[in-house]
Amino acid sequence: MDAVLTETQEMTRAMVREFAEREIIPQTRENDRLHRFPAGLLKQMAPLGLLGGPIPQEYGGMGTDYRTWGLVMEELGRACLSTATTVLVQVSLVGLNLLHWASEEQRRRYLPRLTSGEIIGAFGLTEPNVGSNPAGMETVATRRGDDWVLRGQKTWISNGGVADLVIVYAQTDPSQGHRGIAAFLVERGMDGFTSQNIEGKLGLHASNTATLFFDEVRIPAEQVMAPPGQGIHSALSTLETSRMTAASAFVGLAQACLEAAVEYAQTRQQFGRAIGSFQMVQDLIAEMVVEVEAARCLARRAAALKDQGKMTARDGAMAKYYASEVAVRCSERAIQVHGGHGYSDEFPVERYFRDARVGTLYEGTSQIQKLIIGRETLGISAFV
Ligand SMILES: Cc1cc2nc3c(=O)[nH]c(=O)nc-3n(C[C@H](O)[C@H](O)[C@H](O)COP(=O)(O)OP(=O)(O)OC[C@H]3O[C@@H](n4cnc5c(N)ncnc54)[C@H](O)[C@@H]3O)c2cc1C
C-alpha cells in the first residue's frame, strides 16, 4: 500500500486499476490504430462513478475529494491518455464548470446526464486565431431581444465532434476586452451549430477532437451559463482546477512508461545478460523513477491543497508543467530502453510517446504555465 493514501483511497485506486486492466488496456492499441472513440467505455465507467468524481452525489457524482479524484485520473492516464482526456473534459472542464458557474436549474438539467454518460460534454475556448490569449477571442455573441446570436469558430475541442453539450465562450462587447466574455450552453441540434473532426493528429487517436462552427446560432437566454464579465473567470478558474487533475493523468502515463521500461529491461537479453544489468540502462530507469515520484508529489500536493481550499494558480501550474514534461521525457526514455522494438506499436511505448506530447500543449502550454508560476512568484505579470 502507498504510505500516503488512506484505505478508502487505496480501494478506489485498486478498483479503477482493475477496471482499466480488464476493460481499457485490452482495446487501446486497436482504438489507437483505428482512431476510434470508445463511446461504450463511457457507459461502462458511469456506474463506477468515474464520470462523476468530485461532483456532489445529488447531481449524480461521487462527491470525492480531489486527492481521490487525482488517483482516478492517474490510473486512467496509466491505461490510456485518450480515455483520461475524455473523462477530464467531461468532469473537470464541463461538469465542475457547470457546478460552480451555472444556475441551479442548469445544473439539474445537465449534471445528472453528464455523470450518467447519457450526454457527452465539451469545453470550447480555443479558436483558430486564439489559443494562449483567450481574452482576444473572435467568436461573438450579439443580443437579439432576450436571446443571443452566436457567430464564430472553436477549434481543437476535445469531445467536440461527439458532444451533446458544449460550453462556448464568446465575446459580447469587444470594447470591454476580457470583461465582455460570456459562456453559453450550446446543444447539438441547435440550428447553425456544426462540427468537423480534426484528422491526422500525432497522438490521442482515441480521443475525439473537432472544430466547431457557429453560424448565427440562436441561444435562448436560459442557456447563458456565465454572463458578460463572468465568462473569463469561469474559463480560467475551471482551467486552474483542471490542470491539477491533468497533472495526475500525466503522472499515470509516465508511470506506464516506467513500468514498460522496467519489464523490458528485465527480460531483453543482450551480450548474454538482461539489458537491465547495464549501468546506462539503469541510469535511464533511475531518472524515470525519481521524476515520476517528484511529479506525483506535486500533483498530490496540489490536490491536497485544493481539498483544504488553499490551492493557488501556481500550485496547479507547477504540477501540470512538471508532470507533462516528465511524461514526455519518460516516454522518450522508455523507447530508448526498448531499442528498435520501441519504434512500432508492437509495444505500447510508441503510443505513450505520441500521446505524451499533448501534455505540454493543451490546458495551457508549458510556457504559459511558467508565466503563471513567474507571475505568482514575482508579483509581476508577463501577460499584457
Ligand atoms: C489534442 C488537443 C486537445 C485540445 N482540447 C481543447 C479543448 O477541449 N478545449 C479548448 O478550448 N482547447 C483545447 N485545445 C487547445 C489548447 O488548449 C491550445 O492548443 C493551447 O492553449 C495553445 O494554444 P495555440 O495552440 O493556439 O498556441 P499559441 O497560443 O498560438 O502558441 C504557440 C506557441 O507560442 C507560445 N506562446 C504563446 N504566447 C506566449 C507568451 N505570452 N509567452 C511565451 N510563449 C508564448 C506557446 O507556448 C506556444 O509554444 C486542445 C489542443 C490539443 C492539441
The ligand as an SDF file (V2000), in Angstrom:
LIG
                    3D

 53 58  0  0  0  0  0  0  0  0999 V2000
   -5.3090   17.3730  -28.6200 C   0  0  0  0  0  0  0  0  0  0  0  0
   -5.7220   18.7310  -28.1480 C   0  0  0  0  0  0  0  0  0  0  0  0
   -6.8960   18.8760  -27.4230 C   0  0  0  0  0  0  0  0  0  0  0  0
   -7.3420   20.1380  -27.0470 C   0  0  0  0  0  0  0  0  0  0  0  0
   -8.5390   20.2670  -26.3720 N   0  0  0  0  0  0  0  0  0  0  0  0
   -9.0530   21.5100  -26.1430 C   0  0  0  0  0  0  0  0  0  0  0  0
  -10.3690   21.6830  -25.5930 C   0  0  0  0  0  0  0  0  0  0  0  0
  -11.0500   20.7100  -25.2390 O   0  0  0  0  0  0  0  0  0  0  0  0
  -10.8660   22.9420  -25.4630 N   0  0  0  0  0  0  0  0  0  0  0  0
  -10.1540   24.0470  -25.8230 C   0  0  0  0  0  0  0  0  0  0  0  0
  -10.6750   25.1530  -25.6970 O   0  0  0  0  0  0  0  0  0  0  0  0
   -8.8840   23.9200  -26.3280 N   0  0  0  0  0  0  0  0  0  0  0  0
   -8.3220   22.6820  -26.4970 C   0  0  0  0  0  0  0  0  0  0  0  0
   -7.0690   22.5410  -27.0320 N   0  0  0  0  0  0  0  0  0  0  0  0
   -6.3270   23.7380  -27.4140 C   0  0  0  0  0  0  0  0  0  0  0  0
   -5.1590   24.0570  -26.4930 C   0  0  0  0  0  0  0  0  0  0  0  0
   -5.6090   24.4590  -25.2410 O   0  0  0  0  0  0  0  0  0  0  0  0
   -4.3060   25.1170  -27.2230 C   0  0  0  0  0  0  0  0  0  0  0  0
   -3.6650   24.4420  -28.2940 O   0  0  0  0  0  0  0  0  0  0  0  0
   -3.3040   25.7680  -26.3020 C   0  0  0  0  0  0  0  0  0  0  0  0
   -3.9380   26.5970  -25.3670 O   0  0  0  0  0  0  0  0  0  0  0  0
   -2.2910   26.6240  -27.0760 C   0  0  0  0  0  0  0  0  0  0  0  0
   -2.9170   27.4750  -27.9670 O   0  0  0  0  0  0  0  0  0  0  0  0
   -2.4310   27.5060  -29.5040 P   0  0  0  0  0  0  0  0  0  0  0  0
   -2.3780   26.1050  -29.9840 O   0  0  0  0  0  0  0  0  0  0  0  0
   -3.2790   28.4530  -30.2370 O   0  0  0  0  0  0  0  0  0  0  0  0
   -0.9440   28.0230  -29.4540 O   0  0  0  0  0  0  0  0  0  0  0  0
   -0.4430   29.5710  -29.4380 P   0  0  0  0  0  0  0  0  0  0  0  0
   -1.1390   30.3230  -28.3510 O   0  0  0  0  0  0  0  0  0  0  0  0
   -0.5100   30.1210  -30.8110 O   0  0  0  0  0  0  0  0  0  0  0  0
    1.0810   29.3600  -29.0030 O   0  0  0  0  0  0  0  0  0  0  0  0
    2.0830   28.9340  -29.9240 C   0  0  0  0  0  0  0  0  0  0  0  0
    3.4220   28.9480  -29.1960 C   0  0  0  0  0  0  0  0  0  0  0  0
    3.6880   30.2730  -28.6850 O   0  0  0  0  0  0  0  0  0  0  0  0
    3.9050   30.2130  -27.2760 C   0  0  0  0  0  0  0  0  0  0  0  0
    3.3550   31.4170  -26.6490 N   0  0  0  0  0  0  0  0  0  0  0  0
    2.1370   31.9990  -26.8450 C   0  0  0  0  0  0  0  0  0  0  0  0
    2.0250   33.0680  -26.0580 N   0  0  0  0  0  0  0  0  0  0  0  0
    3.1670   33.1720  -25.3390 C   0  0  0  0  0  0  0  0  0  0  0  0
    3.6500   34.0680  -24.3360 C   0  0  0  0  0  0  0  0  0  0  0  0
    2.9110   35.1080  -23.9020 N   0  0  0  0  0  0  0  0  0  0  0  0
    4.8990   33.8770  -23.8430 N   0  0  0  0  0  0  0  0  0  0  0  0
    5.6630   32.8090  -24.2560 C   0  0  0  0  0  0  0  0  0  0  0  0
    5.2550   31.9330  -25.2020 N   0  0  0  0  0  0  0  0  0  0  0  0
    4.0190   32.1050  -25.7190 C   0  0  0  0  0  0  0  0  0  0  0  0
    3.1520   28.9650  -26.8120 C   0  0  0  0  0  0  0  0  0  0  0  0
    3.6700   28.4890  -25.5770 O   0  0  0  0  0  0  0  0  0  0  0  0
    3.4340   28.0100  -27.9720 C   0  0  0  0  0  0  0  0  0  0  0  0
    4.6960   27.4470  -27.8150 O   0  0  0  0  0  0  0  0  0  0  0  0
   -6.5670   21.2790  -27.3650 C   0  0  0  0  0  0  0  0  0  0  0  0
   -5.3600   21.1220  -28.0550 C   0  0  0  0  0  0  0  0  0  0  0  0
   -4.9370   19.8780  -28.4420 C   0  0  0  0  0  0  0  0  0  0  0  0
   -3.6350   19.7500  -29.1930 C   0  0  0  0  0  0  0  0  0  0  0  0
  1  2  1  0
  2  3  1  0
  2 52  2  0
  3  4  2  0
  4  5  1  0
  4 50  1  0
  5  6  2  0
  6  7  1  0
  6 13  1  0
  7  8  2  0
  7  9  1  0
  9 10  1  0
 10 11  2  0
 10 12  1  0
 12 13  2  0
 13 14  1  0
 14 15  1  0
 14 50  1  0
 15 16  1  0
 16 17  1  0
 16 18  1  0
 18 19  1  0
 18 20  1  0
 20 21  1  0
 20 22  1  0
 22 23  1  0
 23 24  1  0
 24 25  2  0
 24 26  1  0
 24 27  1  0
 27 28  1  0
 28 29  2  0
 28 30  1  0
 28 31  1  0
 31 32  1  0
 32 33  1  0
 33 34  1  0
 33 48  1  0
 34 35  1  0
 35 36  1  0
 35 46  1  0
 36 37  1  0
 36 45  1  0
 37 38  2  0
 38 39  1  0
 39 40  1  0
 39 45  2  0
 40 41  1  0
 40 42  2  0
 42 43  1  0
 43 44  2  0
 44 45  1  0
 46 47  1  0
 46 48  1  0
 48 49  1  0
 50 51  2  0
 51 52  1  0
 52 53  1  0
M  END
$$$$
